[in-house]
Amino acid sequence: MKLRILLVAFSISVATLFAQDASRLNKLIDGQRNAFESKKKALALIESGASLLKEQKYKDAASSYLAALELDPSNSAAYFSFATALSGSGRIDESRRILTVLFEFATPEEKSAMNSKFGAERWPGGAFAGFSSAYSKQTLAGNGWGAAPDDLEGIVTKKESGFYTLVHAKASEDAIRGNSAGMMQSTCRRSATLVGATSVLESLARSALREAKKENGTVTMGSYSCTIANGSASCSGVVRGHSILECSGRGPGGSYAECDCTVYLPVQQGKTSVKVD
């Protein structure tokens, strides 16, 4: 009798164990299916982010990479692209934080590759301070040549593929009258984009003339040209691809009733394409 009870109890335990295993297996399969679906969606978002990054649509690219990483947090390559997009949109501190974590958890081989590409001194304590410092100097110095905002290596190696200039702009009258902080910031940036389209060419031309030690002359660069005569500038060429990076409020109390913004203009073949006559 005792043996029969023991056998029944054992059979029940085995049946329960198999039932539990079957339940766990089903959960595992469901989890695997969900993981595959998430990775598939993440890859599509990463491809979209890469296209946006090439078009220098940094804010949209950052949003796309963020959505991808929320679906697949294990994609380390996407983190690096996300950091690149953030840096291009002026969000340097966030970009540096991501790069810091990447370096901290990288394998020895990955760290070696990072150091080989950027230089070991760029990663003191994994903070990538070299990039942050170089970017800040490049984008806040006013006029001057530099690498594209998303070219991390070019920034620290002082590549000269485009021209930066600082422009002053004003928010719309409606935004100022309504004292709307968000509207003032938005319209001031929009105004800076319009002002920057012409002022960046003039700033580039004046910079080239100063280097050539001339007061007047014609400066050509790719499809653009500017003639400076008696202090006045006349520029031609439709400006395309310029972008607004960092902006600071210069209105009362630091508001965006007025603002200073850094404009970047990519120039085909960079500084070497500039000719002064």
N, C-alpha and C positions, 0 to 999 in steps of 0.2 A: 504493500500500500504506500509506504513512504517512498519507495523507488518510483512508483507511478506518479506521485505528486511532484517529485523532483524532475522527472522527465517532462511533465506538463509545464512546470515552471520554466524549465530550460527552453522548451519549444516556444513559449510565449516571449521569453527574453530574446531569442534568436529572431523571431518574427518582428519584434519591436525594433531590434537593431537594424534589420534589413529595411524596415519601413523608414527608419530615421535616415539611413544611408541613401535610400531612394529619394527622400525629400531633399537631402543635402545635395545630391547629384542634380536634381531638377533645378535647384537654386543656382548651382554652379553653371549649368548650361544656360539658364536665363541670364545670369551675370555675364557669361562669355558672349552671348548674343548682343547684349546691351553694350558691352565694351567694344565689340567690332563695329556696331552702328555708330558709336561715339567717335571712334577713330576715323571712320569714313567721313563723317560730317566735319571733323576737325581738319582732315586733309583738304577738303574743299575750301574751308575757311582760310587755311594756310596759303593755298594757291591764290585765293582772292587777295589776301594780304600782300603776297609777293608782287602781284600786278599793281596794286595800289602804291606800293613802295617805289616801284619803278617810275610811276607817274608823279612821284613826290607828293602824294596825298597822304601825308604822314598820320594825320588824326584818324582818318578812315582806316588806314592800314593797322594802326594800333588797336582800334576797336575790333577789327577782324581777327588779329592774333590773340587778343584777350579772350574772345569767344571760343577760339580754337583750343586754347590752353585750359579753359574751364571744362571742355569736353575731354581733353587728353593732356593732363598735367605732366605726363612723362616725356613729352617731346622737347628735348633740350635745345634742338636746333630752332624750334619756334620761339623759345624764350629769347634767344640771341636776336632773332629778327624783330621780336616785340620790343626789345631794348633799343634796337636801331630806329624803329618807328617812333618810339617815345622821344629819343634824342632829337630826331628830325622835327618834331613838333614843339621842341623847347622844354620838354619835361625831363631835364637832366638828372635830377635827384632820383626820380623813379627808375630811370634807365640804369643809373649807377647801382641802385639797390639790386636790380635783377642780375646785372653782371657780377656783382659781389657774390650772390648766392651761387651762380653758375660756377664761378671759380672755386668757391669753398667746397662744393661737392663734386667737382670734376675729378676724373681719374688722372693719375700721373701723366698718361699720354696726352689727355686733353689739355692739361695745364701746360705741358711742354709746347703743344701746338699754339695755345693762346700766347704764351710768352714769345714764341718764335714770330708770331704775326705782329704783336703789338709791342714787344719789348718787355722784359721782366720788370723794368722800373715802372711800367704803366699799372702794375698790379700791387702796390704796396699794401700788404694785409688783405689783398683781394678786393680793395676798394675802387680800383680803376680810376684813381685820382688823377692820373696823367691825362686821361681823356676828358674828364670833367673840367680840369683846369684849362686845357687847350681849347676846348669848345667855348668856354666862357670868355676867354681872351679874344677868340676869333669873332664871336657874335656880338660882343659888347663894346669892342674897340672903336666902332664907328666905321670909317671907310677902310677898305683894304681887301686884298685877295686872300682866298682860302679855299679849303676843300668843301664839298657839298655837305650839308648838315648830317646826311645819313652815311657819309664815308668815314667810318670810325678810324680806319688806318690812315686815311688821308689827312684827317685832322691833326693827329699826333705827329705825322711826318711833314706837316706844313705844305701840303699839296696846294697848288694855285689853279683851281679849275673853275672858279667863279668869283664874283665880286660882291662884297657886303657894304651896305651903307646904312646910316641911321637917318630916319626921316621923322619929321614932326607933323602931326595931323590933329584934326579936331573932330569931335563927335557931332552928330546931327543936332540941329537946333531943337527938334522935337524931344530928343533924348535928354538934352540939357534942361529944357523947360520942365520936363516931367521928372527930372532928377532921378532917372532910372539907371542904377549902376550897371545892370546887365546890358541895357540898350546903349548906354554910353560906350561901354567897352567894345561891344559888337560893331557899332557904327564908326568908332574911332579906328578900329583895326581895318574896316572896309575902306575908310578914307585913306589910311596909310598904304593900302594895296594900290589904290589909284594914283596917289602921289608918288609912290615908289616906282611905278612903271616908267616915269620920266626922270625922276631925280637920280635913280641908280645909274642911268646912262651918263648923265651929266657929271656925277661924282666920279665915275670911272674915267671919263675923258679928262677931267681936271687933274686927277691923280696921275694919269699917264703923262700929261704935260709937265707936271711938277718933276717927275722922275727924269724927263727929257730936258729939264731946265729951260722950258719955254713958257711964255705967257699966252701966246696965241697959236692956233694950229688946228688941224683936222685929225681926229683920232678915229680909226676904224677897227672894228673887232667883229669878225664873222659877218653877219648881215646887218650889223649896227654901225652907225657913224655919228660923230658929233663934231661940230666946228665951234671953237671958242674964239671969239674976236672981241677985243675991248671989254672983256668981262662978261659978255653975253654968250649964251649957248644956244645952238640950233642943232637938234638931234633928229635923226631919221631911223626908221626901222620899227617894226611892230614888236614890242617887248612881250615875250612869251616865257612861261616857265618860272617867273620870279615868284618868290614866296615870302610871306611874313613870318618871322620867327618870334623872338621875344619882344614883348611890349611892356612899357611901364607907364603908369598914369602920371601925368604932369599937370593935372588940373588942381583946383583948390582942394587941399587936404589929401592930395595924392589920387584924386578921382580921375576917371577917364574922359572928363570933359575935353581934355587935351592929352595926347600921348606921344611918346617916342617909341618907334618900332624899328627893329633891324630887318632890312630887306636883303634877300639873297638872289642874285641873278646868275644862273649857270651860263658860261660862255664856251661855245664850241672850241675845242683845243686850248682852252684856258688862257692864261696870261700871255702865252707865246704867240697867240693870234693877233695881239694888239699891235697896230702900226701907227706911228706918229709922223705926220707930214707938216 
